[in-house]
Structures are given as structure tokens and as C-alpha cells.
Amino acid sequence: MKTKFLNTFAAAAVVLSSGVAAFAEEVTYLFPAPDFLPAFAPFQLALHNGYFDDNGLDVTFRVGRGGADVATQVAVGNADLGGGIGDTPIIVRANGLDIRGVALLGGRGLTQLAWRADSGITGPEDLAGRTVGVLAFQDTTYYNLLGVLASVGLSRDDVDIQAVGPGGIIQLSIAGDLDAFSGVPEWIAAVEGAGVEMEQMPVDTVFPAMAQAIIASDETIAERPEVVQGFVSAVLHAVQDIVDDPATAAADYVSFMPQHEGQEAAIEAIMRSYATLIYPEGENQPLGAFDPARIEAVQAFYLDSGIVQTAVPVEDLYTNEFIQ
């Protein structure tokens, strides 16, 4: 009788467990670049540490073909959520893509201006006549570079700007064919890992650059707010893990990302860069929240520079309703 009871209890537990799994909301998240890049560590930590599970979500990651593709796929409903930069809605919403930012991964800018220590460059004012790399000419690294140049009275015509992709930026910087580049912390780490000494400055010290953003369509926000809330909460939990203990977060991350096996020290250095340069909260800007004044300033610059042709009401570009 006891055995029968235990068997019945075990069967009921299996059914209950299956029922809980069945009720998990399926969510598709689209990355703008390969999902093993250290920039996306918070998402991988949230997945493998069970933070999405804790929020009742069954998350599937997919990789898009750059930020514009991600914005399009999210807007038309082919992905529930996607990755961009805080300025992504400024660029795409004016083109009829009804997406907005729902979380900003840090109060500082993602983009860093970096240059070879042996180049003689000491800051943005020394970029005139230099060769500077960006990811692409339709990318935030380029737009932010224009903002940096404008801050010291220079224009795109004063600099030899090369759009060479991430691999090109790293290799050409190592070879000395680029004097400087506008990029992310892991590119700087890769160049330094090859024995090239680099100097850098956060772009947001001279231009209101923004961090990575999670974007969603207006329709998803209206119809599935609990999904957006759960996803944002899980990712921000992982961001806080990195801020609190970069070494442990790096070790956890490498343990389930085979692409980085044996690179624990390099990954820890990258995570420390994110924890100190990008993730810290801004003034009146708690972790995850957007600053409307910063968005307005970026949009004004993009209009003046011809990057966008139409201004969008700032309140249509973001929401802080999912930031606890």
C-alpha cells in the first residue's frame, strides 16, 4: 500500500511538473550578432542560471543580420523581443517600425573610442587626418564617432573613416593600419591580447551615447506585458550579477560557452570593463531605465547630421514601465 502511494505521488509530481513547464510562456529573442559574444553575457547568464525559468519563460535565442534586421523582425512579429542600442528606435521608428526600448543595459554608453598608444593620439582632437575604424556606416559605432568628432569641431571629412567589421577592426588595429576605432570593450581586449597597448575613453564623456537596449514592438508591449516584464527582470538580474562579482560571472559564463573555453582571464577583464564603464546607473537613471533627456539630445544630433530625417516624439521611443 505504501509503495502504491509513493508511486501515485511520484506520478502526480511528474504531471504537476509537466503542467508547470507547459504553462511557461515561449519567447523568441533575436540578437543582432552571434550570441556567443561577451556583450551578450547577461542574456546567457539569465538563461543558464535559470532566471528566465524563474519568471515563467521558455526563451529561445536566434541571431539576426544586424540591428536593422532585428528591428524589422521584432516590428513585424517574427521575434518577440530583440537587441539593439538605446538609439535604435530613433533611427527605425521614423521609418514606420513601431518598436521602442523596454530596458537599457546600463546608464553609460556602450561605445568606446580607442587608439593605439604608439599613435601619438591623446584624445578626439587628435583624430584629424587619422584612419579610424567603425563597424559599419549604418551602425551606432559610426554615429557615435560623428558625435565625438563634432564635440571637438571636426567632421567626417576631417577623418579617414573605414567601415571594416569587427574582425577588420581588431586585425587592422593590431597591424597598425588603423590609428583608432569606435567600438566595444571586447574589441579593445582582443587588440591588447595581441600585445598592442591601447588607450581609450568612453564616448559618453563627450556625446550622450547609450548602452545596449532590449526592444519590443508596441503590440507585444500591449498584449504580452508579463512576458516583457519577466524577460527584462531576468536580464537585469544577470547584469547585476556581473556588477557585483565580475570574476564569478565570468567563470559561470565560460563554463557553458564552449567558444570561450580557456579564456577565463580575458572574459573576466571584459566583464570588469562592462561593470565599470557601461553598466553603472546614470544620474536619476536606475539600472534598466532610459533617460528621456539623453534620448532627446541624441535625436537632435541625428537630425542635424542627416542620420534621420524625421523627429519622433521621445515618449514613443522608450518605456520605463518594466523597470522595478
N, C-alpha and C positions, 0 to 999 in steps of 0.2 A: 504493500500500500504506500509505504514511504517512497519507494523507488518510482512508483507511478506518479505520485505527487510531484516529485522532483523533475521527472521527465515533462510533465504537463507545465510546470513552472518555467522550465528551460524553453519549451516551445513557445510559450506565451511571451517570454523575453525576446525571442528571435522575431516574433511577429511585431512586437512593440518597436524593437529596434528598426525593423524594416519600414514600419509606418513612419517613424521619425525621419528616416532617410528619404522616404517618398515625399514627405512634406517640405523638404529642402527646396528652396527656390533656385532654379537653374539660371545662371548668369554667365554671359559671354563678355569677356573684356579683351579689347583689341589694343595691342602695343604698336607704337609707330616704328619700332626697330626690334631686332632679335631680343627675345625675352630673357636671355641669359646675361645681358649687360648689367653691370653693377648698379647703374642708375635705377634699375627696376627691382633692386633688392627688397624694398618694403613689400612689394606685391608677392614675391616668392616666399618671404618670411611669413606673411599673413596666411598664405596657402599651406605651407608645410608645418607651421606651428598651430594650425587649427583655428585661427581667428575667424576665417570665413565660416567654418563649421559652427563656431560659437554663435554666429549671427544668423544661422539658418540658411546659409547659402552654399550652393554647389557650383563652384566657379570653374569655368574653362577659359584658359588663355589662348589667344590667337595672335598672329603677327600680321600687321598691315603693311602697306607700302608707303610709309612716311606719314607725317602729320595730316596732310590734306586728305589722304585716303581714309585715315581713321575718322576724321571729322565727317566725311561723307557717309561712311558706313554706319556711324552712330546716328547721324541725322535721319537716314532712311530706314533705320530699324534692323540692319543686318548685324549689329552688335549692340548690346545693352549699354555698355559704358566703354570708354576708351581713354587713351593717354594723349596729352598734348602739353602745351606750356600755358601759363596764365594768359598770354596774349592771343592764343589760338582763336577764341571766339571773336575777338576784334577783327581778325582777318577773314574768317569764313562766314560769320553771321550776316555781314553785309551782302554776301553772295547768295542769300536765301537758305542757308543751312541753319536750322533752328536748334543750335546746341549752345550750352553755356557751361561754365566751370562750376563744379559742385564741391571741389576741395582743392586746396593749393598745398603742395608738399613742401612747406617751409615759408618763412617770412622774408627770405633773401632771394636773390636771383640765381638761377641755375648757371648761367653763362659766366665764364671767367675769361679775362684777357691774359694770355700767357705769351712769354717771349724768351728766347734763348738768352741766358745770362751773358754769353760772349758777343751778343749783337750790338751792344752799346745803347740799347733802349733802356730808358728809365721809367717811362710812362707813356700814355697815349699821345702826348705832344711830340714824341719822337718817331711816330709811325709814318710821317710824311716821306714818300719815296720808298717805303719798305714793302716787302712782299708778305701779305697777311692771309692766312688760310681761314676758310669757313666751310661748314658742311655743304651748303648749297645756297644758291641765290634766292630761293624761296623758303628760307629757314630762319628761325629765331637767332641763330648764331650770326647770321648776316645782318638782320635788322638791328640786333643789339650792337654790333660793331659800328653801324651807321650812327647810332646814338652816342657811342663813345667818341667817335670822330667829331661829331657836332659839338660835343662838350668842350673841345679844345680848338674849335674854329676850323676843322678840317672837313673835307667832303670825300665821297667815294672816289672822286677823280684825283685826289692827292695821294692815293694809296694803290698799290698793285694787289687787288683782292683776287684770290684764287679759290674757286669752289671745287674742292678735291675729295670730298667724302671723309669719313672718319679714318679709314686706313691711310689715305693720302696725307691727311694732316699729320698723323703720327710719323709715317715714314719720311715725309719731306722735311719735317722738323728735325728729325734725327740726322738726316743728311745735310742739313743746313740750307736747304733750298727755300724754306720758309723762315722768315725772321720772327714771326709771331703768329698767333692764331686766336680766334674767338671760339671757345669750346667748353667742354665739361671736365670735371676733375679727373676722370679716369683716363682721358687723353693725355693730360699733363703727367699723370703717374706712369703711363706707358712710355713716354719720351724719357722721363727721368730714369725709368728702369733700364733703358739702353745706355745709361751713363752720361746723358746730356743734362747739364744743370739748367734749370728753368726758373724764371721769376714770374710772378702773377699778381693780378689784382682782381677783386670781384667787380664785375661790370656795374653792379647796383650801387657802387660808391659814386658813380658819375651819371648813371642813367637808371630810371626806375624799372629795371629788368625784374622778371618774375620767375618763380620756380616751376617745376612740373605741376601739371593740373590733371585732375580726373574730370572728364567731360561727359555730359549726358544730354539727351535730347529733351526738349520741353515735354514731349509726350511721355517719355519714361519717367520724368520727374513727377508728372501729374498722375500717372496711372500706377506706378510702382515705387512710391516714395520709400517704403520699408526696405526695398532692395537697395536703393541708393544709400539709405542711411546705414544699413548693415555693411555694405561694401566700404564706404568711407570710414566707418568706425574701425573696421578691421585693418585697413591700410595705415591709418593714423596710429593705431596701436603699435604696428611694426615700426613706423617712423620713430616713435617714442622709444622703442627698444634700442634702436641704433643710437639715438641721442644719449640714452642713459648708459649704455655699455657697448661701444663700438667693437671691442675685442670679442665679446661673446656673440654678438650679432654676426660678425664676420665668420667666426668658426661655425656657427649654425648654418649660415648661408652656403659656405663652401662644402659642408657635409652633404648637401642634397643638390648641389650644382656641379656635376662632373666636369663641366667646361673649365672650372677654376681650381681643379684638384692640384695641390702643391703650391698654390698661390696665396696661401693664408695671409702672409705678411703684406703683400700688395693690396689684397682686398681690405684688410683692416685699415691700411693707410687711406684708401679711397673712402671707406665709411667714416673715418675720422674727418676727412675733408667735408663730406656731406653734413656731418653732425655739427661742424663749427662754421662752415661757410654758407650753407643753404637752408638747413632745417630750422635754425633758431627762429623763434617768434619775432615778428616785427612790432614796432610801436603800435599799440592799440590793434594788434593783429594776432590773435591766438592761433596756435597750430591748426592748420587747415583752412583758415579764413582768408578771404580776399579783402584787399583794401581798395575801396572804390576810387579813392583819390589817385592811387597808383595806376589803376586801370585807365582812368580819365587822362592822366599825363601821357601814358604810352599811346593811347589812341590819338591824342592831339599831335604827337610827334609823327606817328604813322601817316596821318592826314597831310601834314606839312611836307613829308618826304615823298608823298605819292605812293606809299605802300598800300594804302587803302584809299578808295575814292569817296566813301560814304561813312559818316559817323553813325554809330548805333547807340541808342540810349544805354548808359552804363549799367543801369539796373537790369537790362536784358542780357548782359554778358556773364553774369555770375549769380550764385545764390549762396548764402551762408546758413541756410536753414538746416543743413545736415551737420553743422559743426557744434559739438556739445561743449 
